[in-house]
Each structure stands twice: as structure tokens, then as C-alpha cells.
């Protein structure tokens, strides 16, 4: 009996030592991810797109992203170090793990964002960084992510956006190892070094040439900017199936199960297709219908009304002028001061919170929210 207890105690002690060792590499960020996953509804996605400093900085700007961790995945060694990965000895790729709130940003939107921030045709590296540890890849966590990633890649291939084949891999995630602490939030810890590297990497030059106006939104500072509707191929590659169905085929999303019906944050809503400003949170109200509802447009010139006789009734359809997107309908049963209810599909909108207006190029609307 004593021998049995000694063996048991030794096993427990060994397990404790192994656990301490296993979590010594990047333990703070692993703790952060575990804590985030205990919050209701949060999900994870993993992407590789060259230098993880840049991919991390880009994804952190996306509304609905809770945390982004730089790390390594896709290789054969346990607890790889930066020196081992950068030397190409482990087959790992520099990658980021994104913790996101699916109520604020969908996995389909993350895929869209990923394609627009890498060169998916370069399987041997990204921009100035060469080697398979800089390869572009989507590491799916489950079969649903795999399906969506494959459909997204196919749509990008069919869009004709690139003349070369799409080389980004879609592979099952195995183990993600957080990188050393000095790599986390490098763009914040060492902004001068990061900005110098980014300017010289060729990344932004490639992206600006390939995607000259994200979703039709011209670059900030362009005095002659216009909002435009991208071609159908681009829309197929950038919109989720629901967004395409609503904006291009006059579909309707389900009530109470859409992104913005109960969004109470301050900011503006722009056309998901063209980027033109449409509505403000200052004019949003709870109509009880389960769809986002507004008393008036932010920019009346960006709204077009048409008679809609479908479904054996006469209604007034609302569309965006430049994006030509189906938005929803307007009804004469709203509250003061207009008495109108613009009943809009979340899938036709992109929400920009007030704190992101400047960086998104909509700084002129910051004054609506007090300018704080």
C-alpha cells in the first residue's frame, strides 16, 4: 500500500512539473486566451500572412476583435522559438490567433479582411520576407470554418482579382504556440522600428495597388473621392453569402438574429458595398421589429426610394445611391421628429464606432458625437 501511495504522489508531482513547464512559453498570452474563451460566445480564428507583427496590428483594428496573439503553428516541433522558426527548422509559420465576438464580426468578415491584407498568390513568403515560415495560410478550427474558408478562396479565384493562382493554404489547426512576449503588440512597444519595417516591406504598396479603395471607399484625404460599386466578381469574393443575398438579390435577413438590431454603440453605419455613409446611431431606435431602425438617413443624398410591389403589397424600398445596394424599406410609422421608420438589414451595413471614424476615413462625422 505504501508503494502505491508513493507512486501516486510521484505521478501527481510529475504532472504538476510538466504542466508548469508546458505553460512557461508565452504563458501570459495563453492565460489571456483561456480567460477570453470563458466569456460567452467568443470564438477563435487563426491566420498566417507573413510577418506576424503586421497581421497582428491589422486585425487589432477590426471592430469585434477582442484579442490578437502572435505565434507559431503548422510545424512539427513542440514549443518552438523564434530563432528555430525563422531558421526554417520547424516547418511552423508565423501566425496570429484572433479572439473575436461573432455578434460583432463574423468569421466570413475575418476571411474577407485576411484576403485584403496579404498576397495570397505568393506561397514562398510575403513581400520582403521569404521562406515557408512566412507562407499565407488559413488554419481552420472546425469543419464550418473549413467550409467557409474553401468557399471564400474559390470566390476569390473566380473573381479575377489576381492573374496568378491563389497559393494560400487551408489546413487544419493543430497546436498554436504564442510567440515570445517581446513580439506581442510589437507595433505598440516599438512603433519606430515597426513603422520603418512596414514601410520598407512592400506590404502596403502591394495592398494599395491591389485594393485601391476598400469596399469602394476611397483613401482618406482624396478631395475628389467618390463612392463606387465594385464589379460582381469582387462582390462575390468580398461579401458573405447573406450580405450578397440581401444587397444584390433584395433578400431579407431574419429578425432578432442579425448583427445590429440591438447595437447600442455610438457610431455610423455605411453601405457594406460602397462605403457611403447612410445612418447614424443618434437616429437609431428600438422599433421592436428585430431589425435596425432609424428615423432618418445620415446623408439623404445617399438614399434612393423605389416602389416595391412584391409580396402582394405596396412598400417603399430603400437603396444606396452609389452602391446600388438593397437596404430595406421605409414606413410611415416611426417616432418623432420625422414619423418615419427606416427598417434596414444589418447585412447591408458596416458599423464604424465613433472611436474609429478618423482611422477609417470618416473623421468628418466625429463631431456628431461630441468630439471626445
C-alpha positions as a Python dict, from the first residue, in 0.01 Angstrom:
ca = {
    (1, 'X'): (0, 0, 0),
    (2, 'X'): (284, 243, 82),
    (3, 'X'): (444, 179, -259),
    (4, 'X'): (114, 253, -431),
    (5, 'X'): (79, 584, -246),
    (6, 'X'): (440, 676, -327),
    (7, 'X'): (382, 606, -696),
    (8, 'X'): (61, 808, -691),
    (9, 'X'): (225, 1104, -518),
    (10, 'X'): (517, 1091, -758),
    (11, 'X'): (279, 1089, -1056),
    (12, 'X'): (88, 1390, -924),
    (13, 'X'): (413, 1578, -862),
    (14, 'X'): (542, 1492, -1210),
    (15, 'X'): (215, 1609, -1367),
    (16, 'X'): (245, 1940, -1184),
    (17, 'X'): (605, 1992, -1301),
    (18, 'X'): (510, 1903, -1660),
    (19, 'X'): (220, 2149, -1651),
    (20, 'X'): (444, 2429, -1522),
    (21, 'X'): (699, 2358, -1795),
    (22, 'X'): (441, 2327, -2071),
    (23, 'X'): (292, 2666, -1990),
    (24, 'X'): (619, 2852, -1939),
    (25, 'X'): (638, 2950, -2307),
    (26, 'X'): (416, 3254, -2362),
    (27, 'X'): (214, 3169, -2053),
    (28, 'X'): (65, 3514, -2005),
    (29, 'X'): (-93, 3521, -2350),
    (30, 'X'): (-218, 3162, -2319),
    (31, 'X'): (-387, 3272, -1996),
    (32, 'X'): (-539, 3570, -2177),
    (33, 'X'): (-685, 3343, -2446),
    (34, 'X'): (-826, 3099, -2189),
    (35, 'X'): (-984, 3386, -1999),
    (36, 'X'): (-1131, 3526, -2320),
    (37, 'X'): (-1279, 3190, -2412),
    (38, 'X'): (-1469, 3174, -2085),
    (39, 'X'): (-1667, 3480, -2193),
    (40, 'X'): (-1994, 3377, -2354),
    (41, 'X'): (-1991, 3343, -2729),
    (42, 'X'): (-1630, 3435, -2813),
    (43, 'X'): (-1458, 3236, -3089),
    (44, 'X'): (-1108, 3189, -3229),
    (45, 'X'): (-963, 3205, -3579),
    (46, 'X'): (-603, 3154, -3691),
    (47, 'X'): (-428, 3307, -3993),
    (48, 'X'): (-75, 3328, -4134),
    (49, 'X'): (22, 3609, -4366),
    (50, 'X'): (390, 3687, -4340),
    (51, 'X'): (535, 3888, -4054),
    (52, 'X'): (305, 3845, -3757),
    (53, 'X'): (384, 4199, -3636),
    (54, 'X'): (186, 4334, -3933),
    (55, 'X'): (-100, 4083, -3932),
    (56, 'X'): (-149, 4135, -3558),
    (57, 'X'): (-157, 4515, -3597),
    (58, 'X'): (-405, 4491, -3886),
    (59, 'X'): (-653, 4256, -3715),
    (60, 'X'): (-647, 4461, -3395),
    (61, 'X'): (-809, 4747, -3587),
    (62, 'X'): (-1114, 4538, -3673),
    (63, 'X'): (-1426, 4607, -3467),
    (64, 'X'): (-1538, 4293, -3285),
    (65, 'X'): (-1187, 4153, -3242),
    (66, 'X'): (-1117, 4107, -2871),
    (67, 'X'): (-752, 3996, -2881),
    (68, 'X'): (-483, 3904, -3133),
    (69, 'X'): (-188, 3685, -3033),
    (70, 'X'): (126, 3641, -3243),
    (71, 'X'): (262, 3288, -3253),
    (72, 'X'): (364, 2980, -3446),
    (73, 'X'): (165, 2689, -3591),
    (74, 'X'): (171, 2431, -3869),
    (75, 'X'): (504, 2270, -3774),
    (76, 'X'): (633, 1956, -3605),
    (77, 'X'): (830, 2078, -3302),
    (78, 'X'): (691, 2150, -2958),
    (79, 'X'): (733, 2495, -2805),
    (80, 'X'): (932, 2638, -3099),
    (81, 'X'): (1135, 2955, -3051),
    (82, 'X'): (1158, 3248, -3289),
    (83, 'X'): (1515, 3154, -3375),
    (84, 'X'): (1411, 2800, -3469),
    (85, 'X'): (1112, 2910, -3675),
    (86, 'X'): (1295, 3190, -3855),
    (87, 'X'): (1574, 2948, -3945),
    (88, 'X'): (1316, 2721, -4111),
    (89, 'X'): (1395, 2422, -3890),
    (90, 'X'): (1044, 2354, -3756),
    (91, 'X'): (808, 2399, -4056),
    (92, 'X'): (598, 2637, -3846),
    (93, 'X'): (450, 2953, -3992),
    (94, 'X'): (440, 3288, -3821),
    (95, 'X'): (69, 3326, -3747),
    (96, 'X'): (-187, 3511, -3539),
    (97, 'X'): (-472, 3376, -3332),
    (98, 'X'): (-774, 3607, -3333),
    (99, 'X'): (-1025, 3602, -3048),
    (100, 'X'): (-1345, 3759, -3179),
    (101, 'X'): (-1706, 3827, -3089),
    (102, 'X'): (-1925, 3672, -3362),
    (103, 'X'): (-2208, 3906, -3263),
    (104, 'X'): (-1994, 4197, -3383),
    (105, 'X'): (-1778, 4047, -3658),
    (106, 'X'): (-1840, 3721, -3842),
    (107, 'X'): (-1585, 3461, -3948),
    (108, 'X'): (-1674, 3545, -4307),
    (109, 'X'): (-1574, 3906, -4245),
    (110, 'X'): (-1245, 3790, -4092),
    (111, 'X'): (-1177, 3589, -4409),
    (112, 'X'): (-1255, 3894, -4621),
    (113, 'X'): (-1022, 4104, -4407),
    (114, 'X'): (-747, 3841, -4433),
    (115, 'X'): (-752, 3828, -4815),
    (116, 'X'): (-723, 4207, -4830),
    (117, 'X'): (-411, 4217, -4611),
    (118, 'X'): (-188, 3954, -4773),
    (119, 'X'): (-60, 3848, -5113),
    (120, 'X'): (-246, 3517, -5148),
    (121, 'X'): (-60, 3432, -5470),
    (122, 'X'): (282, 3411, -5302),
    (123, 'X'): (329, 3073, -5136),
    (124, 'X'): (701, 3122, -5078),
    (125, 'X'): (673, 3412, -4836),
    (126, 'X'): (518, 3755, -4813),
    (127, 'X'): (666, 4068, -4964),
    (128, 'X'): (1026, 4124, -4843),
    (129, 'X'): (1012, 3821, -4610),
    (130, 'X'): (1098, 3494, -4781),
    (131, 'X'): (1066, 3134, -4668),
    (132, 'X'): (783, 2895, -4593),
    (133, 'X'): (761, 3022, -4234),
    (134, 'X'): (614, 3338, -4393),
    (135, 'X'): (364, 3145, -4609),
    (136, 'X'): (-1, 3263, -4622),
    (137, 'X'): (-248, 3018, -4471),
    (138, 'X'): (-585, 2981, -4305),
    (139, 'X'): (-579, 2735, -4015),
    (140, 'X'): (-936, 2624, -3959),
    (141, 'X'): (-1062, 2523, -3613),
    (142, 'X'): (-1363, 2317, -3722),
    (143, 'X'): (-1545, 2190, -4029),
    (144, 'X'): (-1761, 2501, -4058),
    (145, 'X'): (-1453, 2725, -4073),
    (146, 'X'): (-1303, 2487, -4330),
    (147, 'X'): (-1613, 2509, -4549),
    (148, 'X'): (-1628, 2887, -4528),
    (149, 'X'): (-1256, 2924, -4597),
    (150, 'X'): (-1274, 2700, -4904),
    (151, 'X'): (-1578, 2884, -5040),
    (152, 'X'): (-1409, 3218, -4977),
    (153, 'X'): (-1092, 3107, -5155),
    (154, 'X'): (-1291, 2975, -5452),
    (155, 'X'): (-1482, 3301, -5479),
    (156, 'X'): (-1154, 3496, -5478),
    (157, 'X'): (-1015, 3271, -5752),
    (158, 'X'): (-1325, 3325, -5967),
    (159, 'X'): (-1326, 3700, -5913),
    (160, 'X'): (-1032, 3757, -6146),
    (161, 'X'): (-873, 3992, -5893),
    (162, 'X'): (-539, 3812, -5934),
    (163, 'X'): (-382, 3687, -6255),
    (164, 'X'): (-177, 3424, -6070),
    (165, 'X'): (-313, 3120, -5881),
    (166, 'X'): (-417, 3158, -5518),
    (167, 'X'): (-147, 2977, -5320),
    (168, 'X'): (-271, 3040, -4965),
    (169, 'X'): (-317, 2709, -4782),
    (170, 'X'): (-627, 2597, -4595),
    (171, 'X'): (-518, 2346, -4331),
    (172, 'X'): (-645, 2213, -4001),
    (173, 'X'): (-509, 2386, -3692),
    (174, 'X'): (-302, 2159, -3470),
    (175, 'X'): (-124, 2343, -3188),
    (176, 'X'): (-79, 2718, -3171),
    (177, 'X'): (223, 2835, -2971),
    (178, 'X'): (223, 3201, -2861),
    (179, 'X'): (542, 3380, -2959),
    (180, 'X'): (781, 3536, -2711),
    (181, 'X'): (647, 3834, -2516),
    (182, 'X'): (863, 4087, -2699),
    (183, 'X'): (681, 4000, -3023),
    (184, 'X'): (334, 4067, -2880),
    (185, 'X'): (197, 4413, -2972),
    (186, 'X'): (532, 4496, -3128),
    (187, 'X'): (374, 4785, -3319),
    (188, 'X'): (290, 4944, -2985),
    (189, 'X'): (607, 4856, -2795),
    (190, 'X'): (848, 4963, -3070),
    (191, 'X'): (649, 5189, -3306),
    (192, 'X'): (956, 5341, -3476),
    (193, 'X'): (1109, 5005, -3562),
    (194, 'X'): (772, 4865, -3665),
    (195, 'X'): (681, 5158, -3890),
    (196, 'X'): (1023, 5156, -4055),
    (197, 'X'): (997, 4783, -4122),
    (198, 'X'): (644, 4812, -4256),
    (199, 'X'): (731, 5099, -4491),
    (200, 'X'): (1022, 4903, -4635),
    (201, 'X'): (848, 4564, -4651),
    (202, 'X'): (643, 4640, -4963),
    (203, 'X'): (323, 4519, -4796),
    (204, 'X'): (126, 4844, -4801),
    (205, 'X'): (239, 4932, -5153),
    (206, 'X'): (108, 4597, -5279),
    (207, 'X'): (-222, 4625, -5091),
    (208, 'X'): (-288, 4981, -5207),
    (209, 'X'): (-227, 4877, -5568),
    (210, 'X'): (-439, 4563, -5543),
    (211, 'X'): (-725, 4710, -5337),
    (212, 'X'): (-716, 5082, -5425),
    (213, 'X'): (-1045, 5154, -5249),
    (214, 'X'): (-1162, 4908, -4986),
    (215, 'X'): (-1530, 4828, -5047),
    (216, 'X'): (-1545, 5128, -5279),
    (217, 'X'): (-1429, 5365, -5003),
    (218, 'X'): (-1159, 5600, -5139),
    (219, 'X'): (-849, 5674, -4937),
    (220, 'X'): (-881, 5945, -4673),
    (221, 'X'): (-764, 6284, -4794),
    (222, 'X'): (-874, 6240, -5154),
    (223, 'X'): (-1065, 6560, -5225),
    (224, 'X'): (-1229, 6409, -5533),
    (225, 'X'): (-1327, 6087, -5369),
    (226, 'X'): (-1635, 5901, -5486),
    (227, 'X'): (-1821, 5600, -5361),
    (228, 'X'): (-1837, 5322, -5615),
    (229, 'X'): (-1994, 4981, -5658),
    (230, 'X'): (-1729, 4711, -5720),
    (231, 'X'): (-1781, 4461, -6001),
    (232, 'X'): (-1979, 4142, -5939),
    (233, 'X'): (-1667, 3928, -5917),
    (234, 'X'): (-1529, 4144, -5640),
    (235, 'X'): (-1860, 4141, -5456),
    (236, 'X'): (-1872, 3762, -5472),
    (237, 'X'): (-1525, 3743, -5322),
    (238, 'X'): (-1573, 4004, -5051),
    (239, 'X'): (-1931, 3973, -4932),
    (240, 'X'): (-2062, 3688, -4721),
    (241, 'X'): (-2342, 3482, -4881),
    (242, 'X'): (-2601, 3662, -4667),
    (243, 'X'): (-2462, 4007, -4749),
    (244, 'X'): (-2470, 3923, -5120),
    (245, 'X'): (-2823, 3782, -5100),
    (246, 'X'): (-2954, 4093, -4923),
    (247, 'X'): (-2773, 4367, -5115),
    (248, 'X'): (-2774, 4215, -5464),
    (249, 'X'): (-3086, 3997, -5467),
    (250, 'X'): (-3312, 4202, -5240),
    (251, 'X'): (-3315, 3936, -4972),
    (252, 'X'): (-3420, 3978, -4610),
    (253, 'X'): (-3233, 3854, -4306),
    (254, 'X'): (-3417, 3704, -4005),
    (255, 'X'): (-3534, 3943, -3732),
    (256, 'X'): (-3357, 3942, -3392),
    (257, 'X'): (-3083, 3721, -3540),
    (258, 'X'): (-2878, 3982, -3721),
    (259, 'X'): (-2575, 4185, -3633),
    (260, 'X'): (-2704, 4532, -3547),
    (261, 'X'): (-3068, 4507, -3440),
    (262, 'X'): (-2975, 4575, -3076),
    (263, 'X'): (-2642, 4751, -3125),
    (264, 'X'): (-2631, 5047, -2887),
    (265, 'X'): (-2279, 5174, -2955),
    (266, 'X'): (-2222, 5523, -3091),
    (267, 'X'): (-2106, 5549, -3450),
    (268, 'X'): (-2224, 5550, -3809),
    (269, 'X'): (-2350, 5284, -4049),
    (270, 'X'): (-2212, 5273, -4404),
    (271, 'X'): (-2303, 5068, -4710),
    (272, 'X'): (-2123, 4732, -4694),
    (273, 'X'): (-2072, 4754, -5072),
    (274, 'X'): (-1968, 5114, -5145),
    (275, 'X'): (-1874, 5254, -4806),
    (276, 'X'): (-2104, 5555, -4842),
    (277, 'X'): (-2239, 5685, -4508),
    (278, 'X'): (-2605, 5601, -4457),
    (279, 'X'): (-2725, 5623, -4095),
    (280, 'X'): (-2613, 5741, -3752),
    (281, 'X'): (-2658, 5581, -3411),
    (282, 'X'): (-2805, 5915, -3299),
    (283, 'X'): (-3111, 5841, -3516),
    (284, 'X'): (-3140, 5471, -3427),
    (285, 'X'): (-3431, 5348, -3214),
    (286, 'X'): (-3579, 5022, -3091),
    (287, 'X'): (-3876, 4955, -3316),
    (288, 'X'): (-3947, 4613, -3167),
    (289, 'X'): (-3925, 4455, -3513),
    (290, 'X'): (-3586, 4287, -3472),
    (291, 'X'): (-3415, 4489, -3746),
    (292, 'X'): (-3204, 4807, -3715),
    (293, 'X'): (-3441, 5104, -3739),
    (294, 'X'): (-3366, 5472, -3794),
    (295, 'X'): (-3578, 5787, -3802),
    (296, 'X'): (-3378, 5945, -4086),
    (297, 'X'): (-3069, 5900, -4304),
    (298, 'X'): (-2734, 6047, -4212),
    (299, 'X'): (-2683, 6156, -4575),
    (300, 'X'): (-3021, 6188, -4754),
    (301, 'X'): (-2848, 6215, -5092),
    (302, 'X'): (-2713, 5863, -5045),
    (303, 'X'): (-3062, 5714, -5017),
    (304, 'X'): (-3285, 5619, -5311),
    (305, 'X'): (-3650, 5518, -5269),
    (306, 'X'): (-3840, 5292, -5507),
    (307, 'X'): (-4187, 5145, -5514),
    (308, 'X'): (-4187, 4777, -5423),
    (309, 'X'): (-4495, 4569, -5521),
    (310, 'X'): (-4358, 4228, -5424),
    (311, 'X'): (-4529, 4004, -5166),
    (312, 'X'): (-4874, 4124, -5281),
    (313, 'X'): (-4836, 4466, -5118),
    (314, 'X'): (-4701, 4809, -5196),
    (315, 'X'): (-4399, 4922, -4996),
    (316, 'X'): (-4121, 5177, -5035),
    (317, 'X'): (-3785, 5012, -5089),
    (318, 'X'): (-3466, 5188, -4971),
    (319, 'X'): (-3142, 5154, -5169),
    (320, 'X'): (-2800, 5318, -5156),
    (321, 'X'): (-2733, 5561, -5439),
    (322, 'X'): (-2372, 5476, -5522),
    (323, 'X'): (-2353, 5113, -5413),
    (324, 'X'): (-2699, 5035, -5556),
    (325, 'X'): (-2747, 4805, -5256),
    (326, 'X'): (-3086, 4692, -5136),
    (327, 'X'): (-3102, 4819, -4776),
    (328, 'X'): (-3460, 4760, -4661),
    (329, 'X'): (-3782, 4965, -4654),
    (330, 'X'): (-3915, 5287, -4505),
    (331, 'X'): (-4253, 5305, -4329),
    (332, 'X'): (-4463, 5600, -4203),
    (333, 'X'): (-4499, 5460, -3851),
    (334, 'X'): (-4185, 5588, -3682),
    (335, 'X'): (-4139, 5817, -3381),
    (336, 'X'): (-4083, 6195, -3386),
    (337, 'X'): (-3930, 6405, -3521),
    (338, 'X'): (-3979, 6251, -3867),
    (339, 'X'): (-4252, 5993, -3808),
    (340, 'X'): (-4056, 5757, -4034),
    (341, 'X'): (-3908, 5413, -3972),
    (342, 'X'): (-3619, 5312, -4195),
    (343, 'X'): (-3619, 4935, -4142),
    (344, 'X'): (-3275, 4820, -4262),
    (345, 'X'): (-3099, 4483, -4298),
    (346, 'X'): (-2782, 4451, -4089),
    (347, 'X'): (-2625, 4255, -4375),
    (348, 'X'): (-2628, 4567, -4593),
    (349, 'X'): (-2441, 4773, -4334),
    (350, 'X'): (-2097, 4810, -4184),
    (351, 'X'): (-2079, 4977, -3844),
    (352, 'X'): (-1795, 5216, -3764),
    (353, 'X'): (-1773, 5309, -3394),
    (354, 'X'): (-1708, 5671, -3310),
    (355, 'X'): (-1355, 5599, -3187),
    (356, 'X'): (-1261, 5450, -3527),
    (357, 'X'): (-1406, 5721, -3752),
    (358, 'X'): (-1075, 5902, -3804),
    (359, 'X'): (-871, 5594, -3893),
    (360, 'X'): (-1146, 5462, -4121),
    (361, 'X'): (-1155, 5790, -4316),
    (362, 'X'): (-1487, 5922, -4182),
    (363, 'X'): (-1342, 6183, -3948),
    (364, 'X'): (-1589, 6450, -4061),
    (365, 'X'): (-1862, 6266, -3867),
    (366, 'X'): (-1672, 6266, -3537),
    (367, 'X'): (-1835, 6595, -3439),
    (368, 'X'): (-2173, 6421, -3422),
    (369, 'X'): (-2059, 6251, -3103),
    (370, 'X'): (-1907, 6542, -2915),
    (371, 'X'): (-1554, 6503, -3048),
    (372, 'X'): (-1427, 6341, -2725),
}
